[in-house]
Amino acid sequence: MAVTPRFRLLKNTVIASPRAIVPAADPTQRAVPAEMLEQGYYQTVGTGPDLMENAKAAVREMVDWLATDQRLRLHEAYALCSVAGDLKINKTVDLPKWLVSMTFPRGVFGRPPSTFV
C-alpha cells in the first residue's frame, strides 16, 4: 500500500476528532456510479471505550462537516447521513478502545466543493 497524505491548516477551527477525504475503497462497487466513486468519501471517526458514544461522535462530526462544507442546515445533514452515510466498527483489537468511522460519498452533491475542509 502506498499513502500520500495531504494536510491543510484550518485556522480558527475546532475539530473534535480526525477527518479525512478518502478514495473509494472498492472501485468495482456497482451500487454507486463511477462519477460518484471518483470523488471519494468524507470520513469521520469516534474512538474510546464506549462503542455507542464513539458511533454518536462519528455521526456528529460528519453532520458538522457536511453542514460546514456543503452549507447545509444541521437537520438536512443529519437526514443525509441517515440515508447515505455508512457507519462501521473499524477496530476492536485494543479493547476496551473501539474505533468507529462514518463515511459519506462526496458525489452525492454533484461536483466536489471548492474548499478542502
TORKOL-4160 file (C-alpha; in steps of 0.2 Angstrom, whole numbers, padded with zeros to 4 digits, m for minus):
117
<pt num="1" X="0000" Y="0000" Z="0000"/>
<pt num="2" X="0006" Y="0017" Z="m0004"/>
<pt num="3" X="m0001" Y="0033" Z="0005"/>
<pt num="4" X="0001" Y="0051" Z="0001"/>
<pt num="5" X="m0006" Y="0061" Z="0014"/>
<pt num="6" X="m0010" Y="0080" Z="0011"/>
<pt num="7" X="m0014" Y="0091" Z="0025"/>
<pt num="8" X="m0021" Y="0109" Z="0026"/>
<pt num="9" X="m0021" Y="0120" Z="0041"/>
<pt num="10" X="m0039" Y="0127" Z="0046"/>
<pt num="11" X="m0037" Y="0142" Z="0056"/>
<pt num="12" X="m0049" Y="0146" Z="0070"/>
<pt num="13" X="m0057" Y="0129" Z="0068"/>
<pt num="14" X="m0060" Y="0116" Z="0081"/>
<pt num="15" X="m0062" Y="0098" Z="0076"/>
<pt num="16" X="m0065" Y="0086" Z="0089"/>
<pt num="17" X="m0059" Y="0070" Z="0080"/>
<pt num="18" X="m0049" Y="0066" Z="0064"/>
<pt num="19" X="m0057" Y="0069" Z="0047"/>
<pt num="20" X="m0052" Y="0064" Z="0030"/>
<pt num="21" X="m0057" Y="0063" Z="0012"/>
<pt num="22" X="m0053" Y="0046" Z="0006"/>
<pt num="23" X="m0054" Y="0037" Z="m0011"/>
<pt num="24" X="m0067" Y="0024" Z="m0014"/>
<pt num="25" X="m0061" Y="0008" Z="m0005"/>
<pt num="26" X="m0069" Y="m0003" Z="m0019"/>
<pt num="27" X="m0068" Y="0004" Z="m0036"/>
<pt num="28" X="m0078" Y="m0011" Z="m0043"/>
<pt num="29" X="m0093" Y="m0006" Z="m0032"/>
<pt num="30" X="m0108" Y="m0007" Z="m0043"/>
<pt num="31" X="m0121" Y="0002" Z="m0032"/>
<pt num="32" X="m0113" Y="0019" Z="m0034"/>
<pt num="33" X="m0110" Y="0027" Z="m0051"/>
<pt num="34" X="m0092" Y="0029" Z="m0057"/>
<pt num="35" X="m0093" Y="0048" Z="m0057"/>
<pt num="36" X="m0098" Y="0047" Z="m0038"/>
<pt num="37" X="m0084" Y="0035" Z="m0034"/>
<pt num="38" X="m0071" Y="0046" Z="m0042"/>
<pt num="39" X="m0075" Y="0060" Z="m0029"/>
<pt num="40" X="m0071" Y="0048" Z="m0014"/>
<pt num="41" X="m0079" Y="0050" Z="0003"/>
<pt num="42" X="m0079" Y="0061" Z="0018"/>
<pt num="43" X="m0074" Y="0051" Z="0033"/>
<pt num="44" X="m0075" Y="0055" Z="0052"/>
<pt num="45" X="m0071" Y="0044" Z="0067"/>
<pt num="46" X="m0075" Y="0041" Z="0085"/>
<pt num="47" X="m0063" Y="0032" Z="0097"/>
<pt num="48" X="m0063" Y="0027" Z="0115"/>
<pt num="49" X="m0070" Y="0014" Z="0127"/>
<pt num="50" X="m0089" Y="0016" Z="0124"/>
<pt num="51" X="m0094" Y="0009" Z="0107"/>
<pt num="52" X="m0111" Y="0019" Z="0107"/>
<pt num="53" X="m0103" Y="0035" Z="0111"/>
<pt num="54" X="m0090" Y="0033" Z="0098"/>
<pt num="55" X="m0103" Y="0030" Z="0085"/>
<pt num="56" X="m0113" Y="0045" Z="0090"/>
<pt num="57" X="m0097" Y="0055" Z="0089"/>
<pt num="58" X="m0093" Y="0049" Z="0072"/>
<pt num="59" X="m0110" Y="0054" Z="0066"/>
<pt num="60" X="m0110" Y="0071" Z="0075"/>
<pt num="61" X="m0093" Y="0075" Z="0067"/>
<pt num="62" X="m0100" Y="0070" Z="0050"/>
<pt num="63" X="m0116" Y="0081" Z="0052"/>
<pt num="64" X="m0105" Y="0096" Z="0057"/>
<pt num="65" X="m0093" Y="0093" Z="0042"/>
<pt num="66" X="m0107" Y="0092" Z="0030"/>
<pt num="67" X="m0116" Y="0107" Z="0037"/>
<pt num="68" X="m0100" Y="0117" Z="0036"/>
<pt num="69" X="m0093" Y="0111" Z="0020"/>
<pt num="70" X="m0109" Y="0110" Z="0010"/>
<pt num="71" X="m0118" Y="0124" Z="0019"/>
<pt num="72" X="m0132" Y="0113" Z="0024"/>
<pt num="73" X="m0143" Y="0115" Z="0039"/>
<pt num="74" X="m0140" Y="0103" Z="0053"/>
<pt num="75" X="m0156" Y="0093" Z="0051"/>
<pt num="76" X="m0153" Y="0092" Z="0032"/>
<pt num="77" X="m0135" Y="0085" Z="0035"/>
<pt num="78" X="m0142" Y="0073" Z="0048"/>
<pt num="79" X="m0155" Y="0067" Z="0036"/>
<pt num="80" X="m0142" Y="0064" Z="0023"/>
<pt num="81" X="m0131" Y="0054" Z="0035"/>
<pt num="82" X="m0146" Y="0043" Z="0039"/>
<pt num="83" X="m0149" Y="0039" Z="0021"/>
<pt num="84" X="m0131" Y="0039" Z="0013"/>
<pt num="85" X="m0119" Y="0038" Z="0027"/>
<pt num="86" X="m0110" Y="0022" Z="0031"/>
<pt num="87" X="m0106" Y="0018" Z="0050"/>
<pt num="88" X="m0093" Y="0005" Z="0053"/>
<pt num="89" X="m0084" Y="m0003" Z="0068"/>
<pt num="90" X="m0066" Y="m0002" Z="0062"/>
<pt num="91" X="m0056" Y="m0009" Z="0076"/>
<pt num="92" X="m0058" Y="m0020" Z="0091"/>
<pt num="93" X="m0040" Y="m0026" Z="0093"/>
<pt num="94" X="m0036" Y="m0014" Z="0108"/>
<pt num="95" X="m0051" Y="m0017" Z="0118"/>
<pt num="96" X="m0058" Y="m0008" Z="0128"/>
<pt num="97" X="m0054" Y="0005" Z="0114"/>
<pt num="98" X="m0066" Y="0005" Z="0099"/>
<pt num="99" X="m0064" Y="0014" Z="0083"/>
<pt num="100" X="m0080" Y="0018" Z="0073"/>
<pt num="101" X="m0080" Y="0028" Z="0057"/>
<pt num="102" X="m0093" Y="0036" Z="0046"/>
<pt num="103" X="m0091" Y="0038" Z="0028"/>
<pt num="104" X="m0102" Y="0048" Z="0016"/>
<pt num="105" X="m0100" Y="0049" Z="m0003"/>
<pt num="106" X="m0095" Y="0066" Z="m0009"/>
<pt num="107" X="m0103" Y="0063" Z="m0026"/>
<pt num="108" X="m0120" Y="0065" Z="m0018"/>
<pt num="109" X="m0118" Y="0084" Z="m0020"/>
<pt num="110" X="m0113" Y="0083" Z="m0038"/>
<pt num="111" X="m0096" Y="0091" Z="m0041"/>
<pt num="112" X="m0083" Y="0092" Z="m0027"/>
<pt num="113" X="m0084" Y="0108" Z="m0016"/>
<pt num="114" X="m0072" Y="0122" Z="m0019"/>
<pt num="115" X="m0064" Y="0121" Z="m0002"/>
<pt num="116" X="m0055" Y="0106" Z="0006"/>
<pt num="117" X="m0061" Y="0105" Z="0024"/>
